[in-house]
Amino acid sequence: MSRPFKIEIAESEEELKKRLQTANLGSQKEKLQMLWWIKSEQVKEQQEIGERLARDTSTVTRWLL
């Protein structure tokens, strides 16, 4: 099990949701989805994000850096 992470996201949930709806690229959508989940407190750990997106946790870690 991975450790909970702490990240500060400047954009509001609404802004992230709007950007997610208008995103064209798949990788961009995945990253915005991840940020929205974090901001809306739907996920607490990188492992959970990886499972939801079918990505390795190392990929999630890279995206969050």
C-alpha positions in Angstrom: 0.0 0.0 0.0 1.4 3.4 -0.9 1.6 6.3 1.4 -1.0 9.1 1.3 0.2 12.1 -0.6 -0.1 15.8 0.0 -0.3 18.0 -3.0 -1.7 21.5 -3.4 -3.8 22.2 -6.5 -4.4 25.8 -7.3 -7.3 25.3 -9.7 -10.8 24.8 -8.3 -12.8 21.6 -8.7 -15.0 23.5 -11.2 -12.1 24.7 -13.3 -10.5 21.2 -13.4 -13.9 19.7 -14.4 -14.3 22.3 -17.3 -10.8 21.6 -18.5 -11.4 17.9 -18.3 -14.5 18.2 -20.5 -12.7 20.2 -23.2 -9.4 18.2 -23.2 -8.6 16.6 -26.5 -5.5 14.4 -25.8 -5.9 11.1 -23.9 -2.9 11.7 -21.7 -4.1 15.3 -20.9 -7.5 13.9 -19.9 -5.9 11.3 -17.6 -3.8 13.9 -15.8 -6.8 16.3 -15.4 -8.9 13.4 -14.1 -6.2 12.6 -11.6 -6.1 16.2 -10.4 -9.9 16.4 -10.2 -10.0 13.2 -8.1 -7.4 14.6 -5.7 -9.0 18.0 -5.5 -12.5 16.5 -4.8 -10.9 14.1 -2.3 -12.2 11.0 -4.1 -8.7 9.4 -3.9 -6.2 9.5 -1.1 -3.3 7.4 -2.4 -1.2 7.2 -5.6 -1.9 3.5 -5.8 -5.6 4.1 -6.0 -5.1 6.6 -8.9 -2.9 4.1 -10.6 -5.6 1.4 -10.3 -8.3 3.7 -11.6 -6.3 4.8 -14.6 -4.7 1.4 -15.2 -1.3 3.0 -14.8 1.8 2.1 -12.7 2.2 4.1 -9.5 5.6 5.3 -10.8 3.7 7.0 -13.7 1.4 8.7 -11.2 4.4 9.8 -9.2 6.0 11.3 -12.3 2.9 13.2 -13.1 2.7 14.7 -9.6 6.2 15.9 -9.6 
